[in-house]
């Protein structure tokens, strides 16, 4: 059985004091259940967050990772730098990076490879736009995003990776894919991986993201191919974040 996974992406929504307080609040009430809980703070706060959660079950991740190991890449943070502060996960290919920073599938694949090389688990983020869904090409779009990474990194790398599906029309909009819509896409992703390697497909954690809230988390997580969730706004308060995490208890 695949282990549950909840990842909080704080984006650019906290400062030092609020980040520290949020971590403390999470740790006070974090239940002891069979699932992993990850927070992804802004780069600046990773060292302090990582130190604060040392020797706890809370895990630190990164919102992104450089596509190169080192060099003249102003503003970038390498995998080895993240690893110094015990970052265990890194989001790659988030729709906001694809949209605002023009990350194409090749750049995403390079970021993914740097995570793997650094001993960090990449969270390969995939997604479709509302226009693409209306055109009926969701599966084609998702397949291309994943297969371009496989072409560069190889299918074996997915032994050490996570995949997430976040429909662009559900990120920060309050709209959420129905349980059935989410399951349909995640099942497609698992079948796509199974066509390459059945063992990896059975073991890989696949997440849903996009306006995940305490009110919808339990039903989403009841779907057979949804192993966890990538949480945005609801991860910014300990109460809502832990309610989502606690959905794994029953």
C-alpha positions as CSV (number, residue, x, y, z in Angstrom):
1,X,0.0,0.0,0.0
2,X,1.3,3.4,-0.9
3,X,2.1,5.8,1.9
4,X,0.0,9.0,2.1
5,X,1.6,12.3,1.4
6,X,0.5,15.9,2.1
7,X,2.6,18.8,0.9
8,X,2.0,22.4,1.8
9,X,3.2,25.0,-0.8
10,X,3.4,28.3,1.0
11,X,4.4,30.2,-2.1
12,X,5.2,33.8,-1.4
13,X,2.8,34.2,1.5
14,X,4.8,34.1,4.7
15,X,7.5,36.1,6.4
16,X,10.0,34.9,9.0
17,X,7.8,35.4,12.0
18,X,4.7,33.9,10.5
19,X,6.7,31.0,9.0
20,X,8.1,30.1,12.4
21,X,4.8,30.5,14.1
22,X,3.1,28.3,11.5
23,X,5.7,25.6,12.0
24,X,5.3,25.7,15.8
25,X,1.5,25.5,15.5
26,X,1.7,22.5,13.2
27,X,4.1,20.7,15.5
28,X,1.9,21.2,18.6
29,X,-1.1,19.5,17.1
30,X,0.4,17.2,14.4
31,X,-1.2,13.7,14.8
32,X,0.9,10.5,14.7
33,X,-0.6,8.9,11.6
34,X,0.8,6.7,8.7
35,X,1.4,9.5,6.2
36,X,4.1,12.1,5.6
37,X,3.6,15.9,6.0
38,X,5.8,18.3,4.1
39,X,6.1,22.1,4.1
40,X,7.7,24.1,1.3
41,X,8.6,27.6,2.6
42,X,10.2,30.3,0.5
43,X,14.0,29.8,0.0
44,X,15.0,32.4,2.6
45,X,13.2,30.6,5.4
46,X,14.3,27.0,4.6
47,X,17.3,27.1,7.0
48,X,15.3,28.2,10.0
49,X,12.3,26.0,9.2
50,X,14.6,23.0,8.7
51,X,16.3,23.6,12.0
52,X,13.0,24.1,13.8
53,X,11.6,20.8,12.6
54,X,14.8,18.7,13.2
55,X,14.0,15.5,15.1
56,X,10.3,15.8,14.3
57,X,8.2,14.0,11.7
58,X,7.5,17.2,9.8
59,X,9.5,17.4,6.6
60,X,11.0,20.4,4.7
61,X,10.8,20.7,1.0
62,X,11.5,23.4,-1.6
63,X,9.2,25.2,-4.0
64,X,11.7,24.9,-6.9
65,X,15.3,23.8,-7.7
66,X,17.8,25.1,-10.2
67,X,18.2,23.3,-13.5
68,X,22.0,23.3,-13.1
69,X,24.4,22.0,-10.4
70,X,26.4,25.3,-10.1
71,X,27.6,28.3,-12.1
72,X,26.6,31.7,-13.3
73,X,22.8,31.4,-12.8
74,X,21.9,34.5,-10.8
75,X,19.1,34.0,-8.3
76,X,19.0,30.2,-8.6
77,X,19.3,27.7,-5.8
78,X,21.0,24.4,-6.5
79,X,20.1,21.0,-5.2
80,X,23.3,20.7,-3.2
81,X,22.5,24.0,-1.5
82,X,19.0,22.7,-0.6
83,X,20.4,19.4,0.6
84,X,22.7,21.3,3.1
85,X,19.5,22.2,4.9
86,X,17.9,18.7,4.7
87,X,15.4,19.6,2.0
88,X,13.9,16.2,1.1
89,X,11.5,17.3,-1.6
90,X,11.4,19.9,-4.4
91,X,8.5,20.9,-6.6
92,X,9.4,21.1,-10.3
93,X,7.2,22.2,-13.1
94,X,4.6,24.0,-11.1
95,X,2.1,25.8,-13.4
96,X,3.1,29.2,-12.0
97,X,6.7,28.6,-13.0
98,X,5.6,27.3,-16.4
99,X,3.5,30.4,-16.9
100,X,5.4,33.3,-15.4
101,X,9.0,32.1,-16.0
102,X,8.5,30.2,-19.2
103,X,9.7,26.8,-17.9
104,X,9.1,24.4,-20.7
105,X,9.2,20.6,-20.4
106,X,12.9,20.5,-21.1
107,X,13.7,23.0,-18.3
108,X,11.4,21.1,-16.0
109,X,13.2,17.8,-16.9
110,X,16.6,19.5,-16.0
111,X,15.3,20.6,-12.7
112,X,13.9,17.2,-12.1
113,X,17.3,15.6,-12.9
114,X,19.1,18.0,-10.5
115,X,16.8,17.0,-7.7
116,X,17.5,13.3,-8.4
117,X,21.2,13.9,-8.6
118,X,21.1,15.7,-5.2
119,X,19.2,13.0,-3.4
120,X,16.0,15.1,-3.3
121,X,12.6,13.7,-4.3
122,X,11.2,15.8,-7.2
123,X,7.5,16.5,-7.2
124,X,6.8,16.6,-10.9
125,X,3.8,19.0,-11.3
126,X,1.6,18.5,-14.3
127,X,-1.6,20.3,-15.2
128,X,-4.1,21.3,-17.9
129,X,-5.8,24.6,-18.7
130,X,-9.5,25.1,-18.9
131,X,-9.2,25.6,-22.6
132,X,-7.3,22.3,-23.0
133,X,-9.9,20.5,-20.9
134,X,-12.7,21.9,-23.1
135,X,-10.8,20.8,-26.2
136,X,-10.6,17.2,-24.8
137,X,-6.8,17.1,-24.8
138,X,-6.1,16.9,-21.1
139,X,-4.6,13.4,-21.4
140,X,-2.4,14.5,-24.3
141,X,-1.1,17.5,-22.4
142,X,-0.4,15.5,-19.2
143,X,1.3,12.7,-21.2
144,X,3.6,15.1,-23.0
145,X,4.6,16.8,-19.7
146,X,5.6,13.4,-18.2
147,X,7.0,11.7,-21.2
148,X,9.4,14.6,-21.9
149,X,10.9,14.1,-18.5
150,X,11.1,10.3,-19.0
151,X,12.9,10.9,-22.3
152,X,15.6,12.9,-20.5
153,X,15.7,11.3,-17.0
154,X,14.7,7.8,-17.7
155,X,11.8,5.8,-16.3
156,X,14.0,4.3,-13.5
157,X,14.3,7.8,-11.9
158,X,10.6,7.6,-11.0
159,X,11.5,5.1,-8.3
160,X,12.5,8.2,-6.4
161,X,9.9,10.7,-7.6
162,X,6.4,11.9,-6.9
163,X,3.9,13.2,-9.6
164,X,1.2,15.7,-9.0
165,X,-1.7,16.8,-11.1
166,X,-3.0,20.4,-10.6
167,X,-5.6,21.6,-13.1
168,X,-4.7,25.3,-13.8
169,X,-8.3,26.3,-13.5
170,X,-8.5,25.0,-9.9
171,X,-5.3,26.7,-8.5
172,X,-6.2,29.6,-6.3
173,X,-9.7,30.0,-7.8
174,X,-11.7,28.2,-5.2
175,X,-12.8,25.7,-7.9
176,X,-11.9,22.1,-7.5
177,X,-12.0,19.2,-9.8
178,X,-14.6,16.7,-8.8
179,X,-13.4,13.6,-7.1
180,X,-14.1,11.7,-10.3
181,X,-12.3,14.2,-12.5
182,X,-9.2,14.0,-10.3
183,X,-9.3,10.2,-10.2
184,X,-9.7,10.0,-13.9
185,X,-6.5,11.9,-14.6
186,X,-4.5,10.3,-11.8
187,X,-5.6,6.9,-13.1
188,X,-4.4,7.9,-16.5
189,X,-1.0,8.9,-15.1
190,X,-0.6,5.6,-13.3
191,X,-1.5,3.7,-16.5
192,X,1.0,5.8,-18.5
193,X,3.7,4.9,-16.0
194,X,2.6,1.2,-16.0
195,X,3.2,1.1,-19.7
196,X,6.8,1.9,-19.0
197,X,7.3,0.0,-15.8
198,X,4.5,-1.8,-13.9
199,X,6.4,-1.9,-10.6
200,X,7.0,1.8,-10.5
201,X,3.4,2.5,-11.4
202,X,2.3,0.4,-8.4
203,X,4.6,2.2,-6.0
204,X,4.8,5.8,-7.1
205,X,2.8,8.4,-5.1
206,X,0.5,10.5,-7.3
207,X,-1.0,13.7,-5.8
208,X,-3.9,16.0,-6.6
209,X,-3.6,19.7,-6.1
210,X,-5.9,22.7,-6.8
211,X,-8.0,24.4,-4.1
212,X,-7.7,21.4,-1.7
213,X,-9.5,22.2,1.6
214,X,-10.5,20.3,4.7
215,X,-14.0,20.1,3.2
216,X,-13.0,18.1,0.1
217,X,-9.8,16.4,1.2
218,X,-11.4,13.2,2.6
219,X,-13.4,12.5,-0.5
220,X,-10.4,13.1,-2.8
221,X,-8.2,10.9,-0.7
222,X,-10.8,8.1,-0.9
223,X,-10.1,7.8,-4.6
224,X,-8.0,4.7,-5.4
225,X,-5.3,6.5,-7.3
226,X,-5.0,9.6,-5.2
227,X,-2.2,9.0,-2.7
228,X,-2.0,12.5,-1.3
229,X,-2.6,16.2,-2.0
230,X,-0.5,19.3,-2.8
231,X,-2.0,22.1,-0.8
232,X,-1.7,25.9,-1.4
233,X,-3.8,28.4,0.6
234,X,-5.1,25.9,3.1
235,X,-1.5,25.1,4.2
236,X,-1.1,28.6,5.5
237,X,-3.0,27.9,8.8
238,X,-2.1,25.0,11.0
239,X,-5.8,24.2,11.7
240,X,-6.8,23.7,8.1
241,X,-3.6,22.0,7.0
242,X,-3.8,19.5,9.8
243,X,-7.4,18.8,9.1
244,X,-6.4,17.9,5.6
245,X,-3.6,15.7,6.9
246,X,-5.9,14.1,9.4
247,X,-8.1,12.9,6.5
248,X,-5.8,9.9,6.4
249,X,-6.8,8.8,9.9
250,X,-10.1,7.2,8.8
